[in-house]
């Protein structure tokens, strides 16, 4: 389930099908009803203390959620209220921009002289056709796309079938709220960078990604329920086990999608701490797990990191 889990750790992935963003469901998104004191778990929120009063609220997100996954844990509301700005994986508005749609279409399609069928095994193409038929899709339309794009499209559609969509994700919720409140927000990466994470994969890596996704797509619902539960209660050990149980098979992909990106963010986030800023950092919860996750990277640099439940000095 490597890609199906990584899917929840990449802001771009959640927007493959959601480029035609739906209106936010008002009943689920009302600020007053989005947070409750009981029943929502402890949340995946950690606090990093720096010099000069600097503080980062590391808020683990799920980029796509269902209406039933609300309300959020109170820790998210506190992080928003105590912060002066938001930091997201992608800049505000990027997920619905024409840039995203255009570049993914440009890089994800084969030229007229080639096709998906011509670049994958007979078995893989048959599996794509079988999956498409199950979802009521025309496989010939998928034949235009490269393996990495189809490998993203499949979990996007599967999660959507469960009612999980980008417009209900934690990132989108706070991005919209900050826009309404006039709170500044910025992104750690660009749309182009996240697209290139996939577009730059070798043909072999792309085929492997698609094959694995097709082979494990039947477990999406079960895996999603487990991940949501672990996320709601800030259970990093469970999240790590889910995300990294097959990491040894795909070390290059794990480094590309998680470890290298974490390291690239550290200097920028540390500078915010040193400037005394109070920042709500919203990134996929997968970025907090393992020895190369943001939590351990900050601890290794000498910073105090606590789960929100253990913080009393506000």
ABEGO torsion letter per residue (X at the ends): XAAAAAAAABAAAAAAAAABBBBBBAAAABAAAABBABGAEAEBBBBBBBBGGBBBBBBBBBABBBAAAOBBBAAAAAAAAABABBBBABBBGAAABAAAAAAAAAAABBBAABBAAAABBAAAAAAAAAAAAAAGBBAAAAAABBAAAAAAAAAAAAAAAAGBBAAABAAAAAAAAAAAAGBBBBBABBAAAAAAAAAABBAAAAAAAAAAAAAAAAAAAAAAAAAAAAAAAGBAAAAAAAAAAAAAABAAAAAAAAAAAAAAAAAAAAAAAAAGBBBBBBBBAAAABEAABAAAAAAAAGBBBBBAAABABX
